[in-house]
């Protein structure tokens, strides 16, 4: 693990810092700086335009497709400086981080010209259609089908836990295009319009009132024949590429959100001295230690990527399992530190509709920041590969243990 950045990376860091100082609101870096609700709304509306003008949206993409062509290390430095400044990057996870890079790697030139500009400008919203009711961790067992009818694919089936489907214009979808082929070999990766007959989106309301997840039903829905990414029946390889993009340039900054929550827990605990006994202090220290391990693991992942040592799959499995379980434990500590007040709604009535980047429920169900994180942390050991699946990967690929037996 090398923590020394080369001189050219530090020169680039200074360039980013200068841009941030010139473009963030006056006083941003002062300790007591804050924006009112109206000021925050105006800032958010203008900030995305400034990011686009500066070329910081999808800056790692090739210049011929609107990016800056930044190296991986430059992208890391970019994320680090934005994180240090508390300046938001555009939060289009599905477009910027998943399907956009996948199209750039696997797509045809026609697909790149059609979809990449809309992703860059934020004019196309995306969702991910992978999981199904009986095909979550065992993704290759999916049943959604796509049958070619002339120049169109006809899609039938159901997806579940489809985040932001109610707002999306397109879904990048896995469907079985050859039912006679082995599980992994008969799947294709399709780009399917959401606004059409035959696509039914049904929100799944969570315990905190959020409806971020959805069920999506496809009944003879259609997409053009040319909307297959990476070739027919090659969808499994393409999908694994997409999942790999979930990690990367944020490797050295991902721990920061957990550290910020930990600091909030400490602040809450200090207001409740009777709740902070020796065991609670021990749990706080243990949580802080694990956050530092996340930071170190991020540098390990970055070093692996820069050196091309190809341990990304194992490091990804270790890291995902570690941070998701750590976060769940930490948020249980938060609720314990809150005591009985953690069992009632402690947010501000009517503010939850403006999320400010956090997941929120209804405006009439005012959970606090820590309560919202507690609810969401329950899902993190499941999505993106369950902790049990990550342990299988580590056991089989790193420790050489036999594969888990299939149920008879």
C-alpha positions in Angstrom: 0.0 0.0 0.0 1.5 3.3 -1.2 0.2 6.5 0.5 2.6 8.8 -1.4 1.0 10.6 -4.4 3.3 11.6 -7.3 4.0 15.3 -7.9 1.7 15.6 -10.9 -1.2 14.3 -8.8 -0.5 17.0 -6.1 -0.3 19.6 -8.8 -3.7 18.5 -10.0 -5.0 18.6 -6.5 -4.0 22.3 -6.2 -5.9 23.0 -9.5 -9.1 21.4 -8.1 -8.8 23.3 -4.8 -8.4 26.6 -6.7 -11.5 25.8 -8.8 -13.5 25.0 -5.7 -12.4 28.2 -3.9 -13.4 30.2 -7.0 -16.8 28.6 -7.5 -18.2 27.7 -4.1 -20.2 30.5 -2.3 -18.3 33.1 -0.4 -17.7 32.0 3.1 -18.1 28.3 2.3 -14.9 27.3 4.1 -15.7 29.3 7.3 -16.5 27.1 10.3 -20.0 28.6 10.9 -21.1 28.8 7.3 -24.6 27.7 6.4 -27.2 28.1 3.7 -30.9 28.8 4.3 -33.5 26.6 2.6 -33.9 29.0 -0.3 -30.2 29.5 -0.6 -29.6 25.8 -0.6 -32.2 25.3 -3.4 -30.6 28.0 -5.5 -27.1 26.6 -4.9 -28.1 23.0 -5.9 -29.7 24.3 -9.1 -26.7 26.3 -10.1 -24.0 23.9 -8.8 -24.7 21.1 -11.4 -24.3 23.7 -14.2 -21.0 24.8 -12.7 -19.8 21.2 -12.4 -20.7 20.6 -16.1 -19.0 23.8 -17.2 -15.9 22.8 -15.3 -15.9 19.4 -16.8 -16.0 17.6 -13.4 -19.1 15.4 -14.3 -17.8 12.0 -15.4 -14.3 13.5 -15.7 -12.7 10.1 -16.1 -14.6 9.5 -19.4 -12.7 9.9 -22.7 -12.5 13.4 -24.1 -14.3 12.4 -27.3 -17.4 11.5 -25.2 -17.4 14.7 -23.1 -15.1 13.7 -20.2 -11.6 15.0 -19.3 -9.9 11.6 -19.7 -8.6 11.7 -16.1 -6.5 8.8 -14.9 -7.8 6.7 -12.0 -5.4 8.5 -9.6 -6.6 11.9 -10.9 -10.2 10.8 -10.3 -9.3 9.8 -6.8 -7.7 13.2 -6.1 -10.8 14.9 -7.6 -13.0 13.0 -5.2 -10.7 13.6 -2.2 -10.7 17.4 -2.7 -14.5 17.6 -3.2 -14.9 15.5 0.0 -12.5 17.7 2.0 -14.3 20.8 0.9 -17.7 19.3 1.6 -18.7 20.2 -2.0 -21.3 17.8 -3.6 -20.6 15.9 -6.7 -23.6 15.2 -8.9 -25.4 12.2 -7.4 -26.5 10.4 -10.6 -25.2 7.0 -9.4 -26.9 4.8 -12.0 -26.0 7.0 -15.0 -22.6 8.3 -14.0 -21.2 5.3 -12.1 -22.9 2.2 -13.6 -24.5 2.3 -17.0 -22.5 5.1 -18.5 -19.1 3.4 -18.0 -20.6 0.1 -19.1 -21.8 1.6 -22.4 -18.4 3.2 -22.9 -16.7 -0.2 -22.4 -19.1 -2.5 -24.1 -21.5 -0.4 -26.3 -21.5 0.2 -30.0 -20.6 3.6 -31.4 -24.3 4.2 -32.1 -25.2 3.4 -28.5 -22.5 5.8 -27.2 -23.6 8.6 -29.4 -27.3 8.0 -28.4 -27.0 7.7 -24.7 -23.7 9.2 -23.4 -24.6 12.9 -24.0 -27.9 12.5 -22.1 -26.1 10.9 -19.2 -23.5 13.6 -19.1 -26.1 16.4 -19.1 -28.5 14.6 -16.7 -31.3 14.6 -19.2 -31.9 10.8 -19.0 -32.7 9.1 -15.7 -31.8 5.5 -15.2 -32.6 2.5 -12.9 -31.1 -0.9 -12.6 -33.2 -4.0 -13.4 -31.2 -6.9 -12.1 -32.9 -8.5 -9.0 -36.1 -10.5 -9.2 -38.3 -12.0 -6.5 -36.6 -15.3 -6.6 -33.3 -14.2 -8.1 -31.5 -11.9 -5.7 -28.1 -13.2 -4.7 -28.4 -16.0 -7.3 -28.8 -13.5 -10.1 -28.1 -16.0 -12.9 -31.4 -17.8 -12.1 -33.4 -14.8 -13.3 -36.6 -15.5 -15.3 -37.4 -12.2 -17.1 -37.4 -13.0 -20.8 -36.7 -11.1 -24.0 -37.8 -12.5 -27.3 -36.9 -11.0 -30.6 -39.8 -9.9 -32.7 -38.6 -8.3 -35.9 -36.5 -5.3 -35.0 -37.6 -5.2 -31.3 -37.2 -7.2 -28.2 -40.4 -8.1 -26.3 -39.8 -8.3 -22.6 -41.9 -10.1 -20.0 -41.2 -10.6 -16.3 -40.7 -8.8 -13.0 -37.9 -7.0 -11.2 -37.9 -6.0 -7.6 -36.0 -3.5 -5.3 -35.6 -1.3 -8.3 -34.3 2.0 -6.9 -35.7 5.2 -8.5 -37.7 3.3 -11.1 -40.6 5.7 -10.6 -38.4 8.5 -11.9 -36.3 6.7 -14.5 -36.5 7.1 -18.3 -34.6 3.9 -19.0 -33.7 0.7 -17.2 -30.5 -1.3 -17.9 -32.1 -4.7 -17.7 -30.9 -8.3 -17.6 -33.2 -10.7 -19.4 -33.0 -14.3 -20.5 -32.7 -14.4 -24.3 -31.8 -18.0 -24.7 -33.7 -20.3 -22.3 -31.9 -23.4 -23.7 -28.4 -22.1 -22.8 -26.7 -22.6 -19.4 -27.8 -20.1 -16.8 -24.9 -17.6 -17.3 -24.7 -18.0 -21.0 -28.3 -17.1 -22.1 -28.6 -13.6 -20.6 -28.5 -10.3 -22.4 -28.1 -6.7 -21.2 -30.8 -4.4 -22.6 -31.5 -0.7 -22.4 -35.3 -0.5 -22.1 -37.5 2.7 -22.1 -39.6 3.0 -19.0 -42.3 5.3 -20.3 -44.2 2.9 -22.5 -47.2 0.6 -22.3 -46.4 -2.7 -20.6 -44.2 -1.2 -17.9 -45.9 -1.0 -14.4 -44.0 0.5 -11.5 -45.3 -0.2 -8.0 -43.5 1.5 -5.1 -42.5 -0.5 -2.0 -43.1 1.6 1.1 -40.5 1.1 3.8 -40.9 1.2 7.6 -39.8 4.9 7.6 -42.3 5.9 4.9 -39.8 6.0 2.0 -40.7 4.5 -1.3 -37.3 4.5 -3.0 -37.5 0.9 -4.0 -40.1 -0.5 -6.5 -41.4 -3.6 -8.1 -41.4 -3.3 -11.9 -43.6 -5.5 -14.1 -43.0 -6.0 -17.8 -45.8 -7.2 -20.0 -44.9 -7.3 -23.6 -42.7 -4.2 -23.2 -40.4 -3.4 -26.0 -37.0 -2.0 -26.8 -35.1 -1.7 -30.1 -33.0 -4.6 -31.3 -29.9 -2.5 -31.2 -30.3 -1.8 -27.5 -28.3 -4.9 -26.5 -25.1 -3.9 -24.9 -22.1 -6.2 -25.4 -23.8 -8.6 -27.7 -26.7 -11.1 -27.4 -26.3 -13.7 -24.7 -23.2 -11.9 -23.3 -25.1 -10.1 -20.6 -23.5 -11.8 -17.6 -20.0 -10.5 -18.5 -21.4 -7.0 -19.1 -23.3 -7.1 -15.8 -20.2 -8.1 -13.9 -18.5 -5.1 -15.4 -21.3 -2.8 -14.2 -21.1 -4.2 -10.7 -17.4 -3.6 -10.7 -17.9 0.1 -11.4 -19.6 0.4 -8.0 -16.1 0.6 -6.5 -13.1 2.6 -7.7 -12.5 6.3 -7.6 -14.3 6.7 -4.3 -12.0 4.1 -2.6 -10.2 6.7 -0.4 -13.3 8.8 0.4 -16.0 6.3 1.1 -15.2 6.1 4.8 -15.9 9.8 5.3 -19.7 9.4 5.5 -19.3 6.8 8.3 -16.9 9.1 10.1 -19.4 12.0 9.9 -22.1 9.8 11.4 -19.8 8.6 14.1 -19.1 12.2 15.1 -22.9 12.8 15.2 -23.3 9.8 17.6 -20.5 11.1 19.8 -22.2 14.5 20.0 -25.6 12.9 20.8 -23.9 10.7 23.5 -22.4 13.8 25.1 -25.8 15.2 25.7 -26.8 12.0 27.5 -24.1 11.4 30.1 -26.1 8.7 31.9 -26.2 6.7 28.7 -22.4 6.8 28.1 -21.2 4.1 30.4 -17.9 2.1 30.0 -19.4 -0.3 27.5 -20.8 2.5 25.3 -17.4 4.2 25.3 -15.8 0.9 24.3 -18.3 0.5 21.4 -17.6 4.1 20.2 -13.9 3.4 20.2 -14.4 0.1 18.4 -16.5 1.8 15.8 -13.9 4.5 15.2 -11.2 1.8 14.8 -13.3 0.1 12.2 -13.8 3.3 10.3 -10.0 3.8 10.2 -9.7 0.2 8.8 -12.2 1.2 6.1 -9.9 4.1 5.2 -6.8 1.8 5.1 -8.7 -0.8 3.0 -9.6 2.0 0.5 -5.9 2.7 0.0 -5.3 -1.0 -0.4 -7.9 -1.2 -3.1 -6.5 1.9 -4.9 -3.0 0.4 -4.8 -4.3 -2.8 -6.2 -6.0 -1.0 -9.1 -3.0 1.2 -9.8 -0.6 -1.7 -9.8 -2.9 -4.0 -11.8 -2.5 -6.8 -9.3 -6.1 -8.0 -10.0 -7.2 -8.7 -6.4 -10.2 -6.4 -6.9 -12.8 -9.1 -6.6 -11.5 -10.3 -3.2 -10.8 -6.8 -1.9 -14.2 -5.8 -3.0 -15.8 -8.7 -1.2 -13.8 -8.1 2.0 -14.5 -4.3 1.9 -18.2 -4.6 1.2 -18.8 -7.2 3.9 -16.7 -5.2 6.4 -18.2 -1.7 5.9 -21.8 -2.9 5.6 -21.7 -4.9 8.9 -19.7 -2.2 10.6 -22.3 0.4 9.6 -25.2 -1.7 10.9 -23.4 -2.2 14.2 -22.7 1.5 14.4 -26.3 2.5 13.8 -27.4 0.1 16.5 -25.0 1.9 18.8 -26.6 5.2 17.7 -30.1 4.0 18.7 -28.8 2.7 22.0 -27.0 6.0 22.7 -30.2 7.9 22.0 -32.0 5.8 24.6 -35.8 6.1 24.7 -35.8 9.2 22.6 -34.5 7.1 19.8 -37.8 5.2 19.8 -39.9 8.3 18.8 -39.7 10.6 15.8 -37.0 13.1 16.5 -36.7 14.9 13.2 -38.3 18.2 12.3 -41.9 18.1 11.1 -42.3 18.8 7.5 -38.6 18.8 6.4 -38.2 15.3 5.2 -39.4 16.1 1.7 -36.2 18.0 1.0 -33.7 15.1 1.4 -30.5 17.1 1.2 -28.8 13.9 -0.2 -30.2 11.7 2.6 -32.9 9.1 2.4 -36.1 10.4 3.8 -39.6 9.3 4.3 -42.8 11.3 4.3 -42.8 14.9 5.5 -45.3 13.8 8.2 -42.9 11.0 9.4 -40.0 13.1 10.6 -37.1 10.8 11.3 -33.8 12.4 12.3 -30.5 11.8 10.3 -29.4 9.0 12.6 -32.8 7.3 12.6 -32.8 7.5 8.7 -29.4 5.9 8.6 -30.4 3.2 11.1 -33.3 2.2 8.9 -31.2 2.1 5.7 -28.3 0.3 7.3 -30.5 -2.7 7.7 -30.4 -3.2 3.9 -26.7 -2.6 3.3 -25.7 -6.2 4.2 -28.1 -7.4 1.5 -27.8 -5.2 -1.6 -24.8 -5.3 -3.8 -24.1 -8.9 -2.7 -25.2 -10.2 0.7 -22.6 -10.6 3.4 -23.1 -14.4 3.1 -22.2 -14.3 -0.6 -19.1 -12.1 0.2 -18.0 -14.8 2.7 -18.4 -17.5 0.1 -16.2 -15.5 -2.3 -13.6 -15.0 0.3 -13.7 -18.6 1.4 -13.6 -20.2 -2.0 -11.2 -17.7 -3.8 -8.9 -16.6 -1.1 -8.9 -19.6 1.4 -9.3 -22.4 -1.2 -12.4 -23.9 0.6 -14.7 -26.1 -1.3 -17.8 -24.5 -3.0 -20.9 -24.3 -0.9 -23.1 -27.3 -1.7 -26.2 -26.7 -3.8 -29.5 -27.6 -2.3 -30.9 -30.9 -3.6 
